[in-house]
Each structure stands twice: as structure tokens, then as C-alpha cells.
């Protein structure tokens, strides 16, 4: 028999029991969907990770009380909470020690309560990124001034009640007027708008334009310094002396923190590379979890394929006997049943790939990442589905091919 004739007969047999075939391939679809969906989302996020996580400027590194992950579980976080806060005096002393090494040292504190801003009878929604910082914020965090001006060293020294706002605040509070010189309130404190940020856009579900910053000295004066820790971002003069600058920065931090030679660091250091590394570790854990889930689903689906094929062999015993009696060879029967099991597996795999790509890219779009199609994972998925079809379909196919034609014809 020609291969294409065997293929036609195999697909025709599947068409006779459409519902059973669809239910059998559903397990394959679920398994493939889980891994392709996760890997599509991870691939899409990796493609935009440079812009999404690189919130520090080039050649920047940062010191903080807490690690970038926030401290992990309760026990680990408790360890970091017991550390001394990095005070403004310590941060400013660090800045003086680094004057000959780095021209950009950004000091910043954050209001974690997510307040709103108000102007006359207009208010923003809660969740504002409210920051106390110095004149180096725009360099350290890759922002630009659209209108007005940035802070000066004098504004920081004199703790002036000034504020620079993002485009979300401009749109909401000043839809038809110039915000410069106007007075807005944040946490019931008045600040005069001296500048606006250029549009930053969104990344990973958060808006970079819902931001307002005031001088760090004013922030601590208005809201107090108790339980407030300062983050310190430093920019190396060039990539060639980046590592050297980090070493000098660590030494300076140890000095201002009053640490002895044998004491370990009581602060965290991170950079764009460390942020990317943290994301990569999280992505690997998610991918490993999806592999385990999809592996279990595919194993169950493979057992289902074997079971359905064995049922099919039993139901078609007389048909097999007739085909053998008119000249069908053992390899023809084996090939037909293998094609049926592989076809079920591949159809489930294709549906799972399509659903996985749609689901993964849907998540990526929600997080403002680029859309991708993971060709490599799709190819691996098809190969795995083919292997499942062959592996779990071989025994039923071999059993069908090994039937004695006379006994098969007697089967009722």
C-alpha cells in the first residue's frame, strides 16, 4: 500500500470518532499550552527587559538598605529591617567622599503610601510615585525635563518647597493651563511647580509619568526622617572604570556607616545587571514550574492516547482481519495506527501552541512588552508531541499489526 493511502485511511478513521479524538487531544493541548504560554511571555519580557528594568542610567549602581527583591520571606526581611537606616547625613558624607570619583550621586527617598496630588478641585488617583531627591535624579533615572527647570544645589540646601511633576499629573491637574508656577498639594503640603518631566511611558504595568519629586531635604523636613532610609545611586565616569568606582563606592559606604574591617556590609548594592539577573532567576523558576506542570499533563495525555488506541484496536479487530486477508502487510497496519496516534498528538500540540502564543503575548501586551513568536519552543513542542504519539501509540499499533487474520475475522 502507498503511504498516502495509509495516511488517508488513518485520518478517515479519526474522523469517524470526532468527539473521542477531540477529548483525547485535549490533554496534549493543555500540556503544550502551559509551557508555550509561559515561554512566550518570558521570551517577550526578556526582549524588553533592557528598557523595562534598566531604570538606572548607564554606568550606574545603587546602595540601599533592602535588596532589590524587597527581602524575600518574612524571616529574611526581618533581618534587613533590623539594619540601621541610611540617613541623609550619611548619604551626603558619601557624596563628599565620592566627589573626585563620580560627578553624579543621586540621593532619593520614597513615599511608599502612594498618595495623590491635588490642584484646586482636581485630584489624581492614589498611587503617585512621590520622591524626595536631589538635582541628579533625572540623570540617575533616565528622565528628561520637558518644560521649566530641574532642581539646583541651592534648592536642595535651602529645602525649598518646589516640585517637578510627570505628564500624568500635567494631564489630570492642568488640562488647559500651564502648570509652571502653580501650587499643588501632596499629602496636604503645598509645593510650587518649577518643571515637568518629558513623557516616560509605561513598563510592566506601571506608569513612569505618575511621578512627582521634591528636594530631599524638604521631604524629610515635611514628613520626618524616622524610619526613612536613603537610596544612593552613583554614576561612574565611564564603563572602563565602572568596577573600580563600585569598589571605591563600597569603601566610602563602609566609612560613612562606621563599619570595622571584620564587619560585613549592612547595605545592599545593585545595578542594572543585578536587576536583570534577578528577573532571569525568577523567569527560570517560572519556566521550571511550567515544565513540571506540562510534563504531568503530557504524561497523562500520552496514557490517554494509548488507552484510546487500544480501544480502537479492539473495535476494529474485524476490519484489521479483512485488510490482512486481502494483502495488507504488518508494517501497513503498524504505520496506520502510528499515524493515527501521532495525528491526535500533533493536532493537540498545534492547538496548544496557538493558544499558548496568544495567551503569552496577551500577558506581554498587558505589561507593555513586545509581541514575539517563540519559533524554537514551538518546534520543540511539535517534536515532543510527535514523540508522545509514537511512544504511547506504538504498543497499540504493534498489537493491531500482530493480530492473526483468521482469528481477527472470527472476532465478534
C-alpha positions as CSV (number, residue, x, y, z in Angstrom):
1,X,0.0,0.0,0.0
2,X,1.2,3.5,-0.8
3,X,1.9,5.8,2.2
4,X,-0.6,8.4,1.1
5,X,-3.4,5.8,1.0
6,X,-2.4,4.7,4.5
7,X,-2.4,8.3,5.7
8,X,-5.9,8.9,4.1
9,X,-7.3,5.8,5.9
10,X,-5.8,6.8,9.2
11,X,-7.2,10.3,9.1
12,X,-10.6,8.9,8.0
13,X,-10.6,6.6,11.0
14,X,-10.1,9.6,13.3
15,X,-12.9,11.4,11.6
16,X,-15.4,8.6,12.4
17,X,-15.0,9.3,16.1
18,X,-14.6,13.1,16.2
19,X,-15.6,13.7,19.8
20,X,-13.4,10.9,21.2
21,X,-10.4,12.2,19.2
22,X,-11.0,15.8,20.4
23,X,-11.2,14.7,24.0
24,X,-8.0,12.7,23.7
25,X,-6.1,15.6,22.2
26,X,-7.3,17.9,24.9
27,X,-4.7,16.6,27.4
28,X,-1.9,17.3,24.8
29,X,-3.4,20.8,24.2
30,X,-3.3,21.6,27.9
31,X,0.2,20.4,28.4
32,X,1.6,22.3,25.4
33,X,-0.4,25.4,26.2
34,X,1.1,25.7,29.7
35,X,4.7,25.6,28.6
36,X,4.3,27.6,25.3
37,X,2.2,30.2,27.1
38,X,4.8,30.7,29.8
39,X,7.8,30.6,27.4
40,X,6.1,33.1,25.1
41,X,5.5,35.5,27.9
42,X,9.0,35.1,29.3
43,X,10.6,35.5,25.8
44,X,8.6,38.7,25.2
45,X,9.6,40.1,28.6
46,X,13.2,39.2,28.1
47,X,13.2,41.1,24.8
48,X,12.1,44.3,26.5
49,X,14.0,43.7,29.8
50,X,16.7,46.3,29.0
51,X,14.2,49.1,28.8
52,X,11.8,47.7,31.4
53,X,14.2,47.0,34.2
54,X,17.1,49.4,33.4
55,X,15.6,52.3,35.4
56,X,19.2,53.3,36.4
57,X,21.2,55.3,33.9
58,X,24.3,54.0,32.2
59,X,27.2,53.0,34.4
60,X,25.0,53.4,37.5
61,X,25.0,51.4,40.7
62,X,22.9,51.9,43.8
63,X,23.2,51.4,47.6
64,X,20.1,50.7,49.6
65,X,19.0,49.2,52.9
66,X,17.0,46.5,51.3
67,X,17.8,44.3,48.3
68,X,16.0,44.9,45.1
69,X,13.7,41.9,45.8
70,X,12.5,43.5,49.0
71,X,14.0,40.9,51.3
72,X,12.2,37.7,50.3
73,X,10.2,35.8,53.0
74,X,9.3,37.2,56.5
75,X,12.4,35.8,58.2
76,X,14.8,37.2,55.6
77,X,13.0,40.6,55.5
78,X,13.2,40.8,59.3
79,X,17.0,40.6,59.0
80,X,17.0,43.6,56.7
81,X,14.5,45.6,58.7
82,X,16.9,45.3,61.7
83,X,19.6,47.1,59.8
84,X,20.2,50.8,60.5
85,X,18.5,53.2,58.1
86,X,20.8,55.1,55.7
87,X,20.5,58.6,56.9
88,X,20.7,61.8,54.9
89,X,23.9,62.8,56.8
90,X,25.5,59.5,55.9
91,X,24.4,59.9,52.2
92,X,25.7,63.5,52.0
93,X,29.0,62.4,53.5
94,X,29.2,59.6,51.0
95,X,28.6,62.2,48.3
96,X,31.5,64.3,49.5
97,X,33.8,61.3,49.6
98,X,33.0,60.4,46.0
99,X,33.3,63.9,44.6
100,X,36.6,63.1,42.8
101,X,35.4,59.7,41.6
102,X,31.8,60.4,40.4
103,X,30.1,63.6,39.4
104,X,26.6,62.2,39.6
105,X,25.4,60.9,43.1
106,X,21.7,60.8,43.4
107,X,20.1,60.7,46.8
108,X,16.4,59.7,47.0
109,X,13.7,58.6,49.4
110,X,10.3,57.3,48.6
111,X,6.8,57.7,50.0
112,X,5.5,54.1,50.0
113,X,1.9,55.1,50.7
114,X,1.1,56.0,47.1
115,X,-0.5,59.4,47.8
116,X,-2.5,61.6,45.4
117,X,-1.8,65.2,44.2
118,X,-4.4,68.0,44.2
119,X,-4.8,71.3,42.5
120,X,-7.9,73.4,43.2
121,X,-10.8,70.9,42.8
122,X,-8.8,68.4,40.7
123,X,-7.1,65.3,42.1
124,X,-5.0,62.4,40.7
125,X,-5.9,58.9,41.6
126,X,-3.9,57.4,44.6
127,X,-0.7,55.6,43.7
128,X,1.6,58.6,42.9
129,X,5.3,57.9,42.9
130,X,6.3,60.6,45.4
131,X,10.0,61.1,45.8
132,X,12.4,63.3,47.7
133,X,15.7,63.6,45.8
134,X,18.4,66.0,44.6
135,X,19.4,67.5,41.3
136,X,20.9,64.3,39.9
137,X,17.6,62.3,39.8
138,X,16.9,62.9,36.1
139,X,20.4,61.5,35.1
140,X,20.3,58.6,37.5
141,X,16.8,57.5,36.5
142,X,16.8,58.4,32.8
143,X,14.2,61.2,32.9
144,X,14.3,64.5,31.0
145,X,12.8,67.9,31.7
146,X,10.1,68.9,29.2
147,X,9.3,72.4,30.5
148,X,10.6,74.6,33.3
149,X,13.8,73.5,35.2
150,X,15.3,70.9,37.4
151,X,16.4,71.4,41.0
152,X,19.6,73.2,41.8
153,X,22.0,72.6,44.6
154,X,20.7,75.7,46.3
155,X,17.1,74.3,46.2
156,X,18.3,71.2,48.0
157,X,20.4,73.1,50.5
158,X,17.6,75.5,51.4
159,X,14.9,72.8,51.3
160,X,12.7,74.9,49.1
161,X,9.0,73.8,48.7
162,X,9.4,73.1,44.9
163,X,8.1,70.2,42.8
164,X,8.7,68.6,39.4
165,X,5.8,66.6,38.0
166,X,5.2,63.9,35.4
167,X,2.9,64.1,32.4
168,X,0.1,62.1,34.1
169,X,-0.2,64.9,36.7
170,X,0.0,67.6,34.0
171,X,-2.8,66.0,32.1
172,X,-5.0,65.4,35.2
173,X,-4.4,68.7,37.1
174,X,-3.6,71.1,34.3
175,X,-5.7,70.1,31.3
176,X,-5.9,73.6,29.8
177,X,-3.3,75.7,31.6
178,X,0.5,76.0,32.1
179,X,1.5,74.2,35.4
180,X,4.7,76.2,35.9
181,X,4.4,78.5,38.9
182,X,1.2,76.9,40.1
183,X,0.9,75.4,43.6
184,X,-0.2,71.8,44.1
185,X,-0.6,69.8,47.3
186,X,0.7,66.3,48.1
187,X,-0.2,64.9,51.5
188,X,-1.7,68.3,52.3
189,X,1.6,70.1,51.8
190,X,1.9,72.9,49.2
191,X,4.6,72.8,46.5
192,X,5.3,75.2,43.6
193,X,5.7,73.5,40.2
194,X,9.0,74.5,38.6
195,X,9.2,71.9,35.9
196,X,7.6,68.9,34.2
197,X,9.1,65.7,33.0
198,X,9.1,64.6,29.4
199,X,6.8,61.6,28.8
200,X,8.4,58.4,30.1
201,X,5.7,55.8,29.1
202,X,4.7,52.7,30.9
203,X,6.6,49.4,31.6
204,X,5.5,46.2,33.3
205,X,2.1,47.6,34.2
206,X,3.3,50.8,35.9
207,X,3.3,54.3,34.6
208,X,6.6,56.3,34.6
209,X,4.7,59.5,34.2
210,X,2.7,59.3,37.5
211,X,5.6,60.9,39.4
212,X,6.4,63.9,41.5
213,X,9.7,64.8,43.1
214,X,10.6,67.4,45.7
215,X,14.0,68.3,47.3
216,X,15.1,65.5,49.6
217,X,15.8,68.0,52.4
218,X,12.2,69.3,52.1
219,X,10.8,65.8,52.1
220,X,12.5,64.9,55.4
221,X,11.6,68.3,56.8
222,X,7.9,67.9,55.9
223,X,7.4,64.3,56.8
224,X,10.2,63.5,59.2
225,X,13.3,61.2,58.9
226,X,12.2,58.5,61.3
227,X,12.1,55.0,59.6
228,X,13.1,56.6,56.3
229,X,16.2,55.2,54.5
230,X,18.0,57.0,51.7
231,X,18.9,55.2,48.5
232,X,22.2,56.3,46.9
233,X,22.7,56.0,43.1
234,X,26.2,56.7,41.7
235,X,27.4,57.0,38.1
236,X,30.9,56.0,37.1
237,X,32.6,58.4,34.7
238,X,33.0,55.6,32.1
239,X,32.5,51.9,31.7
240,X,36.2,51.3,31.8
241,X,36.4,52.4,35.5
242,X,32.9,51.1,36.4
243,X,34.2,48.3,38.6
244,X,36.8,50.5,40.2
245,X,34.2,53.1,41.0
246,X,32.0,50.4,42.6
247,X,34.9,49.3,44.8
248,X,35.5,52.9,45.9
249,X,31.8,53.4,46.5
250,X,31.7,50.3,48.8
251,X,34.7,51.6,50.7
252,X,33.0,55.0,51.1
253,X,29.8,53.4,52.2
254,X,31.6,51.4,54.8
255,X,33.3,54.5,56.1
256,X,30.1,56.5,56.5
257,X,28.4,53.5,58.1
258,X,31.2,53.2,60.6
259,X,31.9,49.5,59.8
260,X,35.1,47.9,61.1
261,X,37.4,45.8,58.9
262,X,35.8,42.5,60.1
263,X,32.2,43.6,59.9
264,X,30.1,42.6,56.9
265,X,28.3,45.2,54.8
266,X,25.0,46.4,56.3
267,X,23.7,47.7,53.0
268,X,22.8,46.3,49.5
269,X,24.5,47.0,46.2
270,X,22.6,46.6,42.9
271,X,22.9,47.7,39.3
272,X,21.1,47.1,36.0
273,X,23.0,43.8,35.6
274,X,21.9,42.6,39.0
275,X,18.2,43.6,38.3
276,X,18.4,41.7,35.0
277,X,19.9,38.7,36.9
278,X,17.1,38.7,39.4
279,X,14.5,38.7,36.7
280,X,16.3,35.9,34.9
281,X,16.2,33.8,38.1
282,X,12.5,34.4,38.5
283,X,11.9,33.6,34.9
284,X,13.9,30.3,35.2
285,X,11.8,29.3,38.3
286,X,8.6,30.0,36.4
287,X,9.8,28.1,33.4
288,X,10.8,25.1,35.5
289,X,7.4,25.1,37.2
290,X,5.6,25.2,33.8
291,X,7.8,22.3,32.6
292,X,6.7,20.2,35.6
293,X,3.0,21.0,35.1
294,X,3.2,20.4,31.3
295,X,5.2,17.2,31.8
296,X,2.5,15.8,34.1
297,X,-0.3,16.8,31.7
298,X,1.6,15.4,28.7
299,X,2.2,12.1,30.5
300,X,-1.5,11.8,31.4
301,X,-2.4,12.7,27.8
302,X,0.0,10.0,26.5
303,X,-1.6,7.4,28.7
304,X,-5.0,8.6,27.3
305,X,-3.8,8.2,23.7
306,X,-2.6,4.6,24.5
307,X,-5.9,3.8,26.1
308,X,-8.0,5.2,23.2
309,X,-5.8,3.4,20.6
310,X,-6.2,0.1,22.5
311,X,-10.0,0.6,22.4
312,X,-9.8,1.4,18.8
313,X,-7.8,-1.8,18.0
314,X,-10.4,-3.8,19.8
315,X,-13.3,-2.1,18.0
316,X,-11.6,-2.6,14.6
317,X,-10.3,-6.1,15.0
318,X,-12.5,-7.5,12.2
319,X,-11.5,-4.6,9.9
320,X,-7.9,-5.4,10.6
321,X,-8.5,-9.1,9.7
322,X,-10.3,-8.2,6.4
323,X,-7.4,-5.9,5.4
324,X,-4.8,-8.6,6.2
325,X,-6.8,-11.2,4.3
326,X,-6.7,-9.1,1.1
327,X,-3.0,-8.4,1.3
328,X,-2.2,-5.7,3.9
329,X,1.2,-6.2,5.5
330,X,2.1,-6.0,9.1
331,X,4.0,-2.8,8.5
332,X,1.0,-1.2,6.8
333,X,-1.2,-1.8,9.8
334,X,1.5,-0.6,12.2
335,X,2.0,2.6,10.1
336,X,-1.7,3.3,10.0
337,X,-2.2,3.1,13.8
338,X,1.0,5.1,14.5
339,X,-0.2,7.8,12.1
340,X,-3.5,8.0,14.0
341,X,-1.8,8.4,17.4
342,X,0.7,10.9,16.1
343,X,-2.0,12.8,14.3
344,X,-4.0,13.1,17.5
345,X,-0.9,14.2,19.4
346,X,0.2,16.8,16.8
347,X,-3.3,18.3,16.4
348,X,-3.4,18.8,20.2
349,X,0.1,20.2,20.1
350,X,-0.8,22.7,17.3
351,X,-3.9,24.0,19.1
352,X,-1.8,24.2,22.4
353,X,0.9,26.2,20.6
354,X,-1.6,28.7,19.1
355,X,-3.4,29.2,22.4
356,X,-0.1,29.4,24.3
357,X,1.2,32.1,21.9
358,X,-2.0,34.1,22.2
359,X,-2.1,33.8,26.0
360,X,1.6,34.6,26.4
361,X,1.5,37.6,24.1
362,X,-1.7,38.8,25.8
363,X,0.2,38.9,29.1
364,X,3.2,40.6,27.4
365,X,1.0,43.3,25.9
366,X,-0.6,43.9,29.3
367,X,2.9,44.5,30.7
368,X,3.8,46.7,27.7
369,X,6.3,44.2,26.3
370,X,6.8,43.4,22.7
371,X,4.9,40.6,20.9
372,X,7.0,37.5,19.9
373,X,6.5,34.1,18.4
374,X,8.8,31.5,20.1
375,X,9.7,29.5,17.0
376,X,12.2,27.4,18.9
377,X,9.8,26.4,21.6
378,X,7.1,25.8,19.0
379,X,9.4,23.4,17.1
380,X,10.4,21.6,20.3
381,X,6.6,21.3,21.2
382,X,5.9,19.6,17.9
383,X,8.8,17.3,18.2
384,X,7.7,16.3,21.8
385,X,4.1,15.8,20.6
386,X,5.4,13.5,17.8
387,X,7.5,11.6,20.3
388,X,4.4,11.2,22.6
389,X,2.3,9.9,19.7
390,X,4.9,7.4,18.6
391,X,5.9,6.3,22.2
392,X,2.4,5.8,23.5
393,X,0.9,4.7,20.3
394,X,3.5,2.1,19.4
395,X,2.2,-0.7,21.6
396,X,-1.5,-0.5,20.4
397,X,-0.1,-0.2,16.8
398,X,2.1,-3.3,17.3
399,X,-0.8,-5.2,18.9
400,X,-3.0,-4.4,15.9
401,X,-0.3,-5.4,13.4
402,X,0.4,-8.6,15.2
403,X,-3.3,-9.9,15.0
404,X,-3.8,-13.2,13.3
405,X,-6.0,-12.5,10.3
406,X,-8.1,-15.7,10.8
407,X,-8.7,-15.1,14.5
408,X,-9.5,-11.4,13.7
409,X,-12.1,-12.4,11.1
410,X,-13.8,-14.6,13.7
411,X,-13.9,-11.7,16.2
412,X,-17.4,-10.5,17.1
